[in-house]
Amino acid sequence: MNDGLLSQGERVDRYVVEGVLGEGGMAVVYRLRHQTLGSAHALKVLKIDRADIRARLVTEGQLQASLRHPNIVAVNDVLDVRGRAGLLMELVEGPSLYEWLYHNNPPLSLGVEIFRGILAGVARAHRAGLVHRDLKAANVLLDSSDGKIVPKVTDFGLAKVLDEGGNHTQTRTGMALGTPRYMAPEQIRNSKDVDARADVFALGCLLYRFACGRDPFESEDTFALFESICHGKYPAPEALNPAIPASVRAAIVGSLAVDREQRIPDCETLLAVLDGEVKHKLRVAPTMAPASRTAAPPPPATAVSAAPWLALGAVGVAAAGGAWCDDGCRPGGHPFRLRVTGIPRQHAGTEGSSRDRPRGR
């Protein structure tokens, strides 16, 4: 029993609760099974019964449900759970990309293959007029199909809707929302003033991680981190990986341009640059920082912690009491058995440093 919500064996609509997958400050994620079909699902239930937070959860569900794509975690329904909202979602049995990368050093060819799947999912969201605004390794879950890794983008809680005129909605001017190390310069200044190019910047950070074994922007000091991002100071990819293909380097550098007018404009162009089909040249060369291979922040001390589904969105730190799922999340799942060649049946964890947690939650 967790916070008086659901217990094992309890029925919710047409489903039976099998256990807890993870728990954060504001939500619990349960494993459910359909009573007739026998199919397994994930159910994210709010612990705080407040109208504005409930509305945000429903909005998140509506946005994610509209994006049917093999590289996006599917939301199938909104259930009433004792008067509280619950999102019924596709159950992804693998770890988050963050934890998988922490325990594996995959070859760049495999990294690029996974990146292409992430790129396809984000491109689908952009075609629907959505900007994710919190793309990072912890918000990508890994599934497997026919022996191949299938990445699935999740957590659209910070997503911005662009109307047909390209205008932005659902964000107050002056708010900085996102996860610090993956935020584009314009997102740091004002999260209302972002478009799809902010996601392209975050994608560049992910591709850099695959190619270089670390994030492009790393600092325990948030001010220093933001300063590096806003001045485009990061170690040259070729300094960390001398064998990096020219097309991969071009895709990284083009994605991480400080001036979004110089940045690769969209996912389709990013894919073309990555494939070497299009050349993207910057008018101003980036200022590269000294190269160093700093260690990634460790995952939580427990083998498996709560799934990244626990994050809801921009409900505000003061109102929500901080991030939904931080170092204090209670775990559920199996011990790590991570491999490059396969994905175990386990549940993803959250990143273990405060600098990796989304701002504005």
Secondary structure, 3 states (H helix, E strand, C coil): CCCCCCCCCCEECCEEEEEEEEECCCEEEEEEEECCCCCEEEEEEECCCCHHHHHHHHHHHHHHHCCCCCCECCEEEEEEECCEEEEEEECCCCCEHHHHHHHCCCCHHHHHHHHHHHHHHHHHHHHCCEECCCCCHHHEEEEEECCEEEEEECCCCCCEEECCCCCECCCCCCCCCECHHHCCHHHHHCCCCCCHHHHHHHHHHHHHHHHHCCCCCCCCCHHHHHHHHHHCCEECHHHHCCCCCHHHHHHHHHHCCCCCCCCCCCHHHHHHHHCCCCCCCCCCCCCEECCCCCCCCCCCCCCCCCCHHHCCCCCCHHHHCCCCCCCCCECCCCCCCCCCCCCCCCCCCCCCCHHHCCECC
